[in-house]
């Protein structure tokens, strides 16, 4: 679903992402894991062109992302950030409808899809008339995922989506969200620095350090066959 080839991003004299290459399969949950400043979020944001690469190529479903303008591309890729990233002046119904409206969905289809997602995420339908400030952190995160999934994108990018939640809510919400059949059928790229989160959610983990990939593998592969001392220390093996 996603091909990343020889990807480089420089900010002035600093190389944030250094020659990264990856293949991400359809329906796979791939976790970009590493310390702060290792390049994982920069890599994620180049997939939907929130950041433009210095060199290299990214293809989504075989099409180079540079063949589309940024806004058009982002309407076809779900994006979830901390605390849902919701506009405070939009009702929850308006937030979920954002991308379907841009894609010219019929209003009845938008309403049906919104109710379907709210039901799947175990929120009361009355939440659609409320504003983000009236919701708990866990509820806002569920709504952020509903907005990302509203137009049924084949790819969803998640940048530290559970980072604003307390540990108990974080564990509960991530298990609930990743238990959704709809998300299991979607290609997910998730950024985190939380080792337990990566081990729990990932089909494969990409461990990064100083802009480079240190090791790629399943959680079991990284735990049983760490590539070097950095991997052992980071995973606390």
N, C-alpha and C positions, 0 to 999 in steps of 0.2 A: 504493500500500500504506500509506503514512504521509502524513498531511496535518497540517502544523503552521501554525497561523494566529495571528498577532499575539501571539506568546508573549513573556511578560515574567516575569522572576524578580528579586525584590528581596530583599536581605539587609539589613535595617535601612534605612539611607539609601543603600546601595550597590546600583545596578542591575547585576546580573551578566549578564542576558540582556535585550536591549532591542528589543522589537517584531520578533521573528524570525518569518518566514513561509517555509515550504518545502513542496514536494511531492516525495515520493520514490517512484519507480516500483517495481513488483513485479520482483524479481530484480536490482535495481540495487545497486551498491556505491557508496555516497555517503560521502565522507571530510570530516569536520569538521576543518579545519586552522587553526592560529593559534598565537599566543604563549601562554605560561602566563597564566592569568587572563582570557582573552578570552571565556569563556563556553561553550566547546565541550563540556566535560564536563558542565556544568550542563544544557545543552540535551539532551545524550544521556540523562541520568538522569531528565529529566522525561518521556521517552517511556515508560519502564516504572515511573514514579511512585516511584522512589527519592527524588526531590525533587518537591515539589508546586509548580506554577506560581503566581505571584501573579495572573496573568490570561492570557487567551488560551485556545486549544483545541488538543488533539492527538487525531487520529483514526487508528486502526490498522484497516485493512480496512473503513473506513467507520463504525467504532464509536468513540465518544468514550471515551478511556481512563478517564475519571471514572465511567463507568457500571459499572465492575468494581472490586472492592477490589484493593488493591495485590498481595497474594500470588497471587490468581487470575490477574491480568494477567501477573505475572512468570513464572508457570509456562508461559505461552504465548509468551514472548519469550526467546530465548537471550541470555545475557550472559557476556562474556568479559573478564577484567581481567588485569593483569600477573601473570606467574608462574602463571597458571591459576586463582588464587583457590581453591585446594583446601583442604579441612579436613585437618589433619595426622593426625587419628585415624581417618579413613576410608580404607579400601583404595581402589584405583583403580576396582574393580568397584562398590563402594558409592557412590563419587562420581558415576560415570556414571549410576547407577540412581536418583539422587536425585529428579529431576523425574518420570520415568516411574512411580516408586512413588507419588508424590503424586497422579498422574493415574490410579492404580489399574490400571496395566498388569499383565498376568499375568507371573509370574516367568520363564516360558520365553521370552516375547516380549522381556523386558528383557535376558535373557542373550544372545539372538540379536542384538539390536540392539547391545549392548556389543561383542560379538565382531566384528560387521560394521564398526563404527566403528574399533576398534583395528586391524583389517586395513587399512581405507582409509587410516589415518594411519601405516601402515608401522611399527607397534609389535608386538613379540611378544605372543602371548596370555598369556604368563606375567606380564606387567606388571599384569594385573587383580588379582593377589593381593598386589601390593606397595603400599607407602605413598609419599606424595609425597616425603618426605625421601630416599627411595632412588632417585629419578629425577633426571636432568639437567634443566636449565632448559628446554631445547627439548622434552624429553619431557613435562614438566609443562604446557607450553603446548599441546601436542597433546591431552593429556588434558582440559585446560580447554575446548578446542573440542569434543571428543567429548561432554563433559557438556552443553555448550550446545546441541548438535545432537541429543541423545539422543531427545527427544520430537518431533522433526521440526517445529520451530517455523517459521512463515513469515518471522519477523524475528529477526535476531541483532544485538545491540549489542556493540561492542568498544571498550573504553576503554584506549587505549595498550597493547594486548595484547602487544606485542613489546618494550616498554620495558626489561624486566629482563634482556634477552638481550644478549650481546656482538654486535658488528656482523656478524661472519661468520655466527653461528648465526641471528641475526635475519633476514638476507637469505634464508638457506636455508629456515628454517621458514615464513616468510610466503609464499614462492613455492610451497612444498609444500602449505600449507593452502589458499591461494587457487587452486591448481590442481585442487582437488576439485570434481567435477561437482556434488556435493550443495550445496556452498557457492555455486556459480555460479547455482543455482536459488533461492537464498534472498536476501531483501532484507537487505543488510548496511549498518549505519551504524557507521563507524569513526572514532574520535578519535585524532589524532596531531598532533605538532608537527614531525614528520620530513617534510621536503619531498619527498625522493626516494621515501619510502614512499607518500606521497599520489599522486605522479605515476605510480608503478608500478601501484597497486592500484585507483585510483578510476575509475568511469565518469564521475562528476562530483565536483568539489571545491567545498566551501563554505568560503571564507576569511573568518575572523572577526577582529575587532579591537574591544576595549572593549565587548563585548556585542552588537555589531552585525555584520550580514553586509556585507562589503566587496565581494565578488564571488562569483558562482556560475557554474560552467561546466565544460566538459571540461578535462582537463589541457592539451590543445593550445590551447583558447580562452584559458585564463589565461596561457599562455606567449606566445602570439602577440598577444593583445589585452588586456594588463593594464589594469585600470580606472583605476589611479592609481599614484603613486610608492610607496605602501605595498606594493602587490602586487608591483611590480618589485623592491623591496628584499627582501621576504620570500622571493620565489622566486629571488632573485639572478640576475635576467635582465640 
